[in-house]
Amino acid sequence: MPAGLLSSLTEWKSLAELDRRIVLWRNTIALFHERNRPRFVGPFRKAGYAYRVETPLSIRRTGEERSPDIVASSPSGWLVVELTCNDHSKADKLDSYRKIDPRNLGLYGLQIHQSAPDTICSRLSDVDDGEHSQIIVKDTVVVKKTDLLSDEALKLALLDFSGTDLTRLPTIPISLLPESKNHEVRRGLVAIVMQIFQPGSKGKTAYQMVEEGLDKLSDKVGAGRKTAMKRRVEKEMEVLMNHHLKGYLELKGDGSYVPTGRFREHPKTLERISTRLQEWAYTTQQCIDPSDSGAVEHDGRGSEDGYAPEDDRTTSDPESFTH
């Protein structure tokens, strides 16, 4: 197979995986919220759970750090949820979460419990995750191994919700995740950047882009994670501004990205910008600095982004759900 074709196939496989990850997160997060039109109450919301995303927690005795995708707490119990699109079992990882010290919950405004957490794996397809509960959230919700849950209120809520058709519900427009890598950041920014060129736009800062991309996750993600995301957005926007949209996009002194004086509002111009955005988002990105190539695809949890776990601590109201 020609190298170029192989590269393209690998790239499209990666993009398809990204789309699946966004669907997985959107559908899972929906279960923690409620809507009025159409009337919908997610099972975690119904059971009284408040949640946080990618929160650093420590293991009992050893102090080792774990950052489950979702940690949530209610008056009747607490849980951790692992979200994954791969076909490998998450049993070992979920086993380790049972050793998390529940006293950590208080650092993030969540209700503290004395017991080990319930553990759930959220997927788009069925994979055996051992002795852990599972929710399949592709189109119709399937709930498995609820007998392993200790929280009776949650067990009943999940059983009652099983079989719900998620395709009939409005989509939560999450486009960025705390764990998004650079190619995922680009995909998630396309629609946000296009808004900069709409009539009346005052531009957007990297932080505003992060907030918009996170959508309902925004107040569930710690300041440290957001700062790391902001740096990744700035890195990708520098490439966009200096290459793909050179002459159309500029960075002002206040940190906002705005159209240049060259930009003229015209359908053909917007079409050209849209095409270049797609090229930027759907092709393998070149590094700004060739010596930086090793850092491009990191997951945002290391020192490259200046992330510090203690920055994520909060005393916010655990009941402050965004409906």
Secondary structure, 3 states (H helix, E strand, C coil): CCHHHHHHHHHHHHHHHHHHHHHHHHHHHHCCCEECCCCEECHHHHCCCEEEECCCEEECCCCCEECCCEEEEECCEEEEEEECCCCCCCHHHHHHHCCECHHHHHHHCCCCCCCCCEEEEEECCCCCCCCCEEEECCCECEEECHHHCCCHHHHHHHHHHCCCEHHHCCCCCCCCCCCCCHHHHHHHHHHHHHHHCCCCCCCEEHHHHHHHHHHHHHHHCCHHHHHHHHHHHHHHHHHHHHHHCCCCEEECCCCEEEECCCCCCCHHHHHHHHHHHHHHHHCCCCCCCHHHHHHCCCCCCCHHHCCCHHHHCCCCCCCCCCC
